[in-house]
Amino acid sequence: MIPPRVAIDGLLFDDVTLEEATTRIVLLAKMRDRPRFVCTGNLDHLALASSDREFKAAYDAADLVVADGAPVVWLSKLGGTPLRERVAGSDLFWTLGEASARAGTTLFFLGGADGAAEAAKAALERRSKGVKVVGTYCPPFATFSEQAEQDRIREVVRAACPDILLVAFGAPKQEKWIAANKDHLGVPVAIGVGGSFEMASGMLRRAPVWMQRTGLEWAYRFAQQPRRLFHRYVVRDIPHLVKAAARAARVRVTDFF
């Protein structure tokens, strides 16, 4: 039986480990009963969902929502319903590759920076012998919103016929795109993975394990791209975390009394 989801600052998360999330995604891919999708939620997603109804609706409709971010786990503990662990999309990338090599599930990489998906494919093939990546495609940024390009994306994905589609458009774009297109792709499971291709390929360096475990991975990433990430981390996310923590603590105190 699948346990009930945990409510964290307006979004619902599944209390799963990395291993359990990987297993569930593979099982969903094998079911092939209907298109399903997975969200990898972090603090920035909580902030965006608080003011973006379409983004929140995508989360509400997701078949699996994992906590991709230490602050989400912190908030769950503060609210009295602790999630067992963080399940980062960057880690799912590798475990799904291992599962592909074992179970034969096929993968397709969509999006990312120019060359990132192909480089990530090569990196995964080096690490997981027998992994089945059936294609990659990076839509041109300039023409992405044009109908001809949208038709092209669907055509490329349908032709490859993957079991699992990894979409790296960044949030909230990737979640909205998956929710709007999942019924037209012929793919059992789609997942928003953010910057996973760049990290897997080495275009971006991942934080040391100790920083990942202590919730400081954001700082390591910010140091690599301060101009690009300043508004996200400093203007939007940190103030939201303070407010979300206050809300969680208030709810817990209210429940206690």
N, C-alpha and C positions, 0 to 999 in steps of 0.2 A: 504494500500500500504506500502511495506517495504521500508524505507528510504535508500538512498545510503550510502555505507560504508565510513568511515573516514580513510584516509591514514595517518599512523603514522610511520615514520622512515622505510618505505619500506613494511609494512604490513597493511592490511585493517581490520578495526574493525567495528562492529555493535554498533550503539549508542542505547543501550538498558539498562533498569534498571534490577535489580535482578528479580523482579516480571515478567517483560516482557520476559526476557531470559528463565525463568522457563516455562512460558506459551507457548512460541514458541517451546521449546524442546518437551513438551508434545504433542503439535499439530503435530510436525514432526513425533513423534513416532506413533501417531494414523493414519497418512496418509498411511504409509507402501507402498509407491509407489516405493521407491528405497532406498538403504542404504545411510545414511547421517552421517556427523560427526561434532563435535563441538570442537573448540580450545579455551582454556583459556589462553590468552596471557599476559605475563609479561615482565619486562625489560630484563630478561635473554633470553627470546625467541627472542626479538628484536636483541640482540647481536648475538645469535646463527644463526638466519636467515640471518644475513649480510654476512656470509661466508659459509653457508650450503645450497646448492641449493635444495637438496631433502626436507629438513625441510621447506624451504620457499614455495616449490611447494605444500606441504601438507596444509600449511596455505591458499594458494591461492585457493585451491580446497574445503576448508571447507564451510559448509553451514551456520555456525554461528560462529563468533569470538567475544569473550567478553574480556573486559579489566580486567584481573586478576592481578592487580598491580597498586598502586598509581602512580608510575612514568609514566605509559602509559597515565593515565588521565592528569598528569601534562604536558606531551609533547603535548597532543591534545589541551590543552588550550594555550600553548605557540605557537603552529602552527596556532591558529585562528579558529580551528574547534573543540570546546570542547565536549568531551563525558560527558554525564550527571552524571554518577557515575561508581565507580568500581564495577565489578561483580566477586567476588572471587570464585574460584572453591570450596573452603572450605565451602562457604555459599550455593552454588548451591547443594552441597551434601545434606544439610538439607532441602532445599526448594523442591528438587526433591522427597525427602522422604515424605514430606507433600503432594505433588501432587499425589504421588503413593497411599497414604492412601485415598485421596479424589476421584481420577479418576480411580484407579485400574491399573495404568500402572505398569509394573513389572520391577525390577532392577536386575542387576548382577554386582558383584564387582570382578574385575580382577586385580591381581598384589598387590603391596604394600609389606611391610616387612612381615616376617613370623608372622602369627596370626593377622595382622592388619585388613584385610578384614573381618574376622569373628568377631573380636571385634567391628569394625565399624558397622557391621550389627546388633549386639546386642544393641549397643548404639542407633542406629536409631529406632530399634523396641521399645525401652523404651520410646523414645521421641514421635514418631508418631505411635499411635496405628492403626493397620490395614495396615501398609506399607507392600508391597509385594516384598521382596528380594528373588528371586528364586534360588540364588546360589552364591558361592564365589569360587575363585581358585587363588592360589599363585604359579605360575610356578617356578620350581627350578632355581636359578640363574646359577648354573654350567652347566645345560643342555638346557638353554633357546633357544640358537641359533640352536640347533640340530633339524633336520626335524621331528623326532619322537615327540619331545616336542611341536613343532608348530602344528603338526597334532592333538596332544592331546588337546591343547588349543581350537582349532576350534571345536573339537568334544564335549568338555565340554560345551562350550558356545551354540552351536547349539542345544544340547540336552535340555538345560535349556530354550531356546527360549524366552529370555527377550525382553521387548520393548526398554529398555535403558541399554546400557553397559557402566559402568564407568571403565576406564582403568588407572591404577596407576603404570606406568613403569618409570615415570620421563621423562623430555624432554632432547633431541629430540626423544628419543626412542619410547615413547607412540604415538606421532603424526605420525611418520613414520610407525609404526606398524599398526595403525588404517587405514591409507591411503592404505597400501598394502593388508590388510586383510578384509576390510569392505564388499567386495563383496562375501566373502566366509563364513560369520558368520550367515546370516539369521536374523540380528538385524537391526531394523529401524534406531536407532540412537546410535552412540558411542561418548564418551566424554573423553578427557584426563584430569585427575584430580590430577596428581602429588602426593603430600603428604597428600591428604585429608583423607585417611583411618587412617593414623597415628595420625592426629589431632583429628578426630572424636572419635577415640578409646582412646585417652588420652596418647598414646605413646609419642607424642610430644605435648607440651602445646601451645595453640594459644595465641597470644599477647592480652593484654587488649584492650578493644574497643577503648580507646582514642589513643592507638598506631596504631591501624588499620586505624582510621580516619585521623590521621596526617601523614600517610605514613611511619611509623617507624616499621611496622611489621617485615620487613626484619632484623632489628637490634635485635629484640627479638629472632627471629629464629637463627640468627647468634650466639647469646650468648649461645644457647643450643647446637649447633654443629659447633664450630669455625673451627676445623680442616677440617671437611668435606666441609664446605661452604666458606672457605677463598678464594680459587681460583675463585669460581663463583662470589662472591660479590665484593671482593677487586681487583682482577686481571682483571676480565672480565666486570662485570656489571657497576661499578662506572665510569671507564674510558669511557665506551660506552655511559652512560647517559650524560656525559659532552659533548661528540661529537654530540650526537643526539639532545641535547638542542641547541647547536650552529647551527646545520643544520636547526632545526625548526624555530629558530629566524631569520636566514638568509632568509628562504623561505617567512616568513611573511613580512619581510621588503621589499623584492623584490616585493611581491604581492601588498603591500601598494603603492609603487611608480609605 
